Amino acid sequence: MTGGLTWIGFVEAKALADNDIRVAIGAWRGGDTAMYADMRSVLGEDTAMRPLNVWDERSVNAFCKSVRDEAGSIDILVNAAGICLHQTATGHSLSDRKNVLETNLTGPF
């Protein structure tokens, strides 16, 4: 699952875990050990969490490889990664604009 640590993605991850489906979550904060412990306490000990940047092909490949190495296969993909920067229509940086577009529009592909 891309995303899955907050909002809709977390609810989707919980629904999968509640139905005995092993979940691997990839997210920007996927390397946060405290968040990992909290997430596993809610979703179960079989849940995995890894760093993932959906608009970096190397990151996507590394995430998929680590999941396949641990689980053997990927049977379901849920694209829940997304970001929202609460800003006015003007006054934001091009870097912020790029991050939102690359994550929300390009990332799922």
C-alpha positions as CSV (number, residue, x, y, z in Angstrom):
1,M,0.0,0.0,0.0
2,T,1.3,3.4,-0.9
3,G,0.4,5.8,1.9
4,G,-1.5,4.1,4.7
5,L,-0.3,5.9,7.7
6,T,-3.0,8.6,7.9
7,W,-6.5,9.4,6.7
8,I,-8.1,7.2,4.1
9,G,-5.0,5.0,3.6
10,F,-4.9,4.1,7.3
11,V,-8.6,3.2,7.3
12,E,-8.0,1.0,4.2
13,A,-5.0,-0.6,5.8
14,K,-7.0,-1.4,9.0
15,A,-9.8,-2.9,6.9
16,L,-7.3,-5.2,5.1
17,A,-5.6,-6.2,8.3
18,D,-8.9,-6.8,10.0
19,N,-9.7,-9.3,7.3
20,D,-6.4,-11.2,7.8
21,I,-4.6,-9.7,4.9
22,R,-0.9,-8.9,5.4
23,V,-0.3,-5.3,4.8
24,A,3.0,-3.6,3.8
25,I,2.8,0.2,3.9
26,G,5.2,2.4,2.1
27,A,5.3,6.1,3.0
28,W,7.6,9.1,3.4
29,R,7.7,8.5,7.1
30,G,8.1,4.8,6.6
31,G,11.4,4.8,8.5
32,D,10.0,6.3,11.7
33,T,10.4,3.6,14.3
34,A,8.0,5.1,16.8
35,M,5.3,5.4,14.2
36,Y,6.0,1.8,13.1
37,A,5.5,0.5,16.6
38,D,2.2,2.5,17.0
39,M,1.0,1.3,13.6
40,R,1.7,-2.3,14.3
41,S,-0.1,-2.1,17.7
42,V,-3.2,-1.2,15.8
43,L,-2.8,-3.1,12.5
44,G,-1.1,-6.2,13.9
45,E,2.4,-7.7,14.1
46,D,2.4,-9.0,10.5
47,T,2.1,-5.4,9.2
48,A,5.3,-4.0,7.6
49,M,6.2,-0.4,7.1
50,R,9.0,0.9,4.8
51,P,10.2,4.2,3.5
52,L,8.7,5.1,0.1
53,N,8.7,8.1,-2.2
54,V,6.1,7.3,-5.0
55,W,7.7,9.7,-7.4
56,D,11.2,8.2,-7.1
57,E,11.5,5.1,-9.3
58,R,14.4,3.8,-7.2
59,S,12.4,4.1,-4.0
60,V,9.4,2.3,-5.6
61,N,11.6,-0.5,-6.8
62,A,13.4,-0.9,-3.4
63,F,10.0,-0.9,-1.6
64,C,8.5,-3.6,-4.0
65,K,11.7,-5.7,-3.7
66,S,11.7,-5.6,0.1
67,V,8.0,-6.6,0.2
68,R,8.5,-9.5,-2.3
69,D,11.6,-10.6,-0.5
70,E,9.7,-10.8,2.8
71,A,6.2,-11.9,1.6
72,G,7.0,-13.7,-1.6
73,S,4.5,-11.8,-3.7
74,I,2.4,-8.7,-4.0
75,D,-1.3,-9.7,-4.5
76,I,-3.1,-6.4,-3.9
77,L,-1.9,-2.8,-4.6
78,V,-3.7,0.1,-2.9
79,N,-2.5,3.6,-4.0
80,A,-3.3,5.8,-1.0
81,A,-0.3,8.1,-1.1
82,G,-1.2,11.8,-1.2
83,I,-0.2,15.1,0.2
84,C,-2.0,18.4,0.7
85,L,-0.2,21.7,1.4
86,H,-2.7,24.2,2.8
87,Q,-1.7,27.4,1.1
88,T,-3.2,30.2,-0.9
89,A,-3.4,29.9,-4.7
90,T,-0.4,32.2,-4.9
91,G,2.7,32.5,-2.7
92,H,3.7,28.8,-2.7
93,S,7.0,27.6,-4.1
94,L,7.4,25.7,-7.3
95,S,9.0,22.9,-5.3
96,D,5.8,22.6,-3.2
97,R,3.7,22.5,-6.4
98,K,6.0,19.8,-7.9
99,N,5.8,17.7,-4.7
100,V,2.0,17.8,-4.7
101,L,1.7,17.0,-8.4
102,E,4.3,14.3,-8.4
103,T,2.8,12.6,-5.3
104,N,-0.9,12.9,-6.1
105,L,-1.0,12.8,-9.9
106,T,2.1,10.9,-11.1
107,G,2.8,8.7,-8.1
108,P,0.0,6.2,-8.6
109,F,1.3,5.3,-12.0
